[in-house]
Amino acid sequence: MKHRVLGIVCGVALAAFAAGIPVHAETLLMKRVREERGMNAPHRGMSMAQVESHFGAPRSKLTPAGGDSPRHPVIHRWEYPGYIVYFERNIVIDSVAVRASPSELGPKTQ
């Protein structure tokens, strides 16, 4: 997952460079990616109960998405200060830092 994010960052920076667009926002995103690697957040495979026990109650539980077929399981999102935790059914699939500013690429807080 982290290699894919780095690939996306490099692709966006290269496209911005080729188009002559200032790349200051991409620099901010790369800084955020480095911060994400060291953040204390739930990791893949934890259950909802484990996350709540270890990290406390989320600031908010966002509206679930999916669940319309077995190929599209329900995805739950819990918002904590600084990151959002994504669950497939009741298991963590990823924790993602929220945007620091509107110009940064990444998930927004709801």
Residue pairs with C-beta under 8 A, 6 or more apart in sequence:
1 94
2 33
2 36
2 37
5 33
6 33
8 105
9 26
9 29
9 30
9 33
9 105
12 26
12 29
12 105
13 23
13 26
16 22
16 23
16 26
17 23
25 101
25 103
25 104
25 105
26 105
28 100
28 101
28 103
28 104
29 104
29 105
29 106
32 97
32 100
32 104
32 106
35 97
36 83
36 96
36 97
39 82
39 83
39 95
39 97
41 55
41 80
41 83
41 85
41 95
42 50
42 51
42 54
42 55
42 85
42 92
42 95
43 92
43 95
44 92
44 93
44 94
45 91
45 92
46 54
46 91
46 92
47 90
47 91
47 92
48 76
48 87
48 90
48 91
49 90
51 78
51 85
51 92
52 58
55 80
58 78
58 79
58 80
58 85
59 79
59 80
59 81
60 78
60 79
60 110
61 76
61 77
61 78
61 79
62 76
62 77
62 78
62 79
62 84
62 110
64 74
64 75
64 76
64 77
65 74
65 75
65 77
66 72
66 73
66 74
66 75
67 73
67 74
73 88
73 89
74 88
74 89
75 86
75 87
75 88
75 93
76 86
76 87
76 89
76 90
77 84
77 85
77 86
77 87
77 110
78 84
78 85
78 87
79 98
79 109
79 110
82 97
82 98
83 95
83 96
83 97
83 98
84 95
84 96
84 98
84 107
84 109
85 92
85 94
85 95
86 92
86 93
86 94
86 95
86 96
87 93
96 106
96 107
97 106
98 106
98 107
98 108
98 109
99 105
99 106
99 107
99 108
99 109
